[in-house]
């Protein structure tokens, strides 16, 4: 409630703390005030080493568990449940700094085009799938933000204004409201390609998908599955994977489109602060990692502009 954490984050923290509780019980700790720094450090070591029931965790996953444990002990100390905070000196492990993977514009175009190649005789899902991928790349939305969209979150046309006659006409300035991490909503612009794909889906496919719902009231979700319910994250992942397979692209994930969105904006001259707002990052430090991806662009500009760059 206080931190506005996402549902998936809360579920992950719950799993981490249940494992922590089991570790403490094995060490004879049943009261939180009895826990020592050594207990917390032993838990972290166990995460990294694994045991008979658990595989060793990567630094990122172990770090998330340590964050959950540190939050628990900080809360206990603040509420007077513990005389001290034994986890304050145990820091999450530093994982390797990985650059986000981005694909080029031609690869993005191949991927989106492949989304239109659905099953034979199915005219609905290709429209939905193309709209989904156009939205992911056109807005930089996380997969959870895309599937969480409701029709009322689309600002380019009101639901009552979307008619076959309006498709392809000049639309007013397009925006979409995305519910980001930590309860931070943001409004981002939507490009023409995404708008056209969304309009085509909303007019020609979504009403039929919505009619398949076996419920009194129709789902407000933008993206629906074949049963008329909200498309899940797993379902959206499947859409992307199928399109990537058809396009002959390996290692493509929903975050690949988000990374490509940010990288292409920076390559096009966008300010990093603007990209931060578009991505919904709480800190510009998170966004600055994308500037490392564009080193090829820096070399190109340097070679073209500096008088002594070449031979």
N, C-alpha and C positions, 0 to 999 in steps of 0.2 A: 504494500500500500504506500509506504513512505518513499520508496525508491523508484516505484513505477516500473518494476522489472517485467519483462515479457513472460508469458506463460511457459514457454519452452525453457527459459533460463531458470525459472522457479523449479520446474521438474528436474532439471539437471542438478541444481543445488540440493534438492531433496535426496536424490540418489547418492550424491557425495556425502551428505551428512549421515545418512543411514549407514554407509560404509564406515564412516568415522566413528559412529556410535559402536559398531561391532568391534572395531579395532580397540577402542577404549575399554570395552567390556572384557576383551581378551587380556588386557593389561591390568584388570582389576579396578578400573576407574568407573564408578557408578554415579558420582556427584561431580558436576562441572567445576566446582571450586577446587577439586583435588587434582585436576589436570595440570601437568607441568609442560614446560617448553620441550623437554625430551620426548614426551608423549606425542606432541604435535610433529616434531622432527621425525620421529619413528613412523608416523602415519605417512608423511611425505615420502620417506625412503621406501616404505612398502608399496606406495603407488607406482614408483619408478621401477621397482624390482619385480612386482607382481607376486602372486602366490598360487596355490593349487586351484583356487576358484577364479582368479582374475589374471588377465594378461598384463604385462607392464604397460603403463600409460605413457603416452608422449608428453613432452614438456608442457604443451598447451593444455591438455586435459588435466594433468596433475596440477598445473597452475590454477585452473578453474576450481578444483577441489580445495586447494589451499585458500583461495579467496573466500569460498563458502565457510571454511573453518575459521578464518580470521574474522569474518563478519559475525559468526556465532559468538566467539569469545569477546569481541568488542561490545556486542549487545549485552552479554552476560555481565561484563564489568560495569557498563553504564547503568544497568538495572539493579546493581548490587547483588547479583546472584553469585559473583565471584570476586574475590579480593584483588585480583590482578588479571592481566591479559597475557597469558603464556604464549599466545600465537603472534604477538606483535613483532617479535624478532625473527619469526620464520617467514621468509619471503618466497613467493612462487618461483619456480625454476625458470631461468631464461632460456627460451627455445631459440632455435636457429632463425635468423631473420630471413623470411622467404619473400621474394618479390611476387606480387600478384600476377597471375598469368592473364595476359590479354591476347586477343586475336585481332588480326587486321580487318579493315573495312571489307575487303572482298570476301573474307571468310565469314564475317557476320552476315553479309548479303546472301551467301550460299546457305548458311544455316537457316535464315528466315524463309528463304524460298523453299527449302526442303520441308518446312512445317506445313506447306500446302499440299504435301503429297500423302494424304491420309489413306485409309482403307478404301478399296474400290466400292463405289456406290454410297459412300458416306460423305455428304456435302456439308455436314455441320461441324465436325471436329476440325477439319483443316482450317475453317474460318476462325474457330476459337483458338487453335494452336498458333496460327500466324499472329492473331491479335495479342496473344500472351507474350510471344517472343518480341514482337515490335514494341510492346509496352516495357518489357524488361530492359531492352537496349535503349529505347527512346527516353527513359526516365531514370535509369540506374537503380530501379527499385530492387529491394531484396525479394527473394521468392515468397517469403511470408507476407510481405507488404502487398505483393501483387494478388495473391490468392485471398487476402483479407479485404480487398477492395469491394465496396458496395457501389451500386449504380449511382447513388447520390454523391459519391466521392468524385465522379467525373464532372469536370467543369466545362468541357468543350461544347456539350449540348445537354439540355435537360432531357430526362428519360421520355417525357411526353412529346418532345420535339423531334425525336429520332424517327424519321419516316423514310421510306424508300426514295421519296422525291428529294429529300435533303442530302442523301449520300452523294458525295462528290462536289457539293456546293461549297462556297467559301464559308468556313466556320469562324466563329468568333475566337478570340485568343484562347488557346486550349490549355487547361491545367488539370492536374489530378492531385487529390489530397491523400498523402500516404501516412499511415500510422507507423512511425518508426520505433526504434528501441527506446526504452525508458519513458514511454508515453509521450515522446516528442513527435507531434504531427508536423508535417511540412507540406507546402504546396509547391509543386514543380511544374514547369512547362512541358507540354507534350507536342512532339513534332508532327508534321503533316502525315508522314507515312504511318505512324502509330494511330493518329486520329482516323485516317481512312480505314485502316484495318479494324479498329474498334467499332466504327460505325457500321461496317459491313457485317461484322459479327453480331452486333446488337440488333440489327434489323433483320438479318436473314437466318441467323442460327439460334441465338439465345431464346427467342420466344418458343421455339419447338423444344429445346432442351428444358425450359422451365415448365412446359406442359407435361413433362414426364414425371414431375415431382408428385409423390404420393403423400401430400400434406395439405392442410387447409389453406395455409398462406404460402405464397411462392417465396423462394429464397431471394434476399436482396443482393446476393453476391453477383459481381460482374461475370466471373468465370464459373461456369457450371459444369458438372460432370454429366454423364449420360443418363443418370437417374434424376437429374434436376436439382441435386444438392450442390453445395459449394465445392469447388475443386480443391483437393487437398494439396499440401506441399509435395507429398509423394507422387500424386497424379501429375502435378506440374513438372516435377523432375522427370517423370516418364515421357512427357511431351518433348522436353528438351533433348533427352537421350535419343529418342526415336528420330528426331530431326537431325541430330549430330551424326547418327549412324548413316542416314540417307545422304548427308552432305559429305561423308568421308572424313569427319573431324574427330580426332581423339582427345580425350582429357578435357572435354567441355563440361562445365558445371553452371548452375544458375549464377554463381558469383563471377564466372568468366565474363558474362555479358555486363555485369556491373563494373568489373575491372576495365573492360574494353571501353565502356561509356566514359569512365573517368579519364583513361589514358588518351582517348581520341579528343576529348574536350581540351586537355592540357596541350596536346600536340597542335590543336587548332588555335592556341593562344589564350585560352580561358585562364583567369586568375585563380590561384589555388584556393583562395578564400571563397570564391563563388562556387567552385567545385565542392568545397566542404559543405556549403549550405545545400547544394543539390543532393549530395549523398546523405545528408543528415548526420554527419560525424560531429560528436560533441567537442572534439579537439582537432585543430588543424594538423597536429602531429600525425594523426591517423591518415589524413589525406596526403600528407607530404611524401608518403612512401611511393605514391604514383609518379612523383617527379623523377624517381630513380629509374622507372621503366622507360622513360623517354630519353635516355642517354643517346640513343641513335639519332634522335631529332636534334639534340644539342651538337653532336658531332657534325651533322649535316649543315646546321646554321653556322657553326664555327668555320668549317671548311669554305663555305661560300662567302663569309663576311670578313674574316680576318686577313689582312694583307700578307701575312707570313705563315699562313696555315699550311700552304702547299709548297713543296719543294723549292 
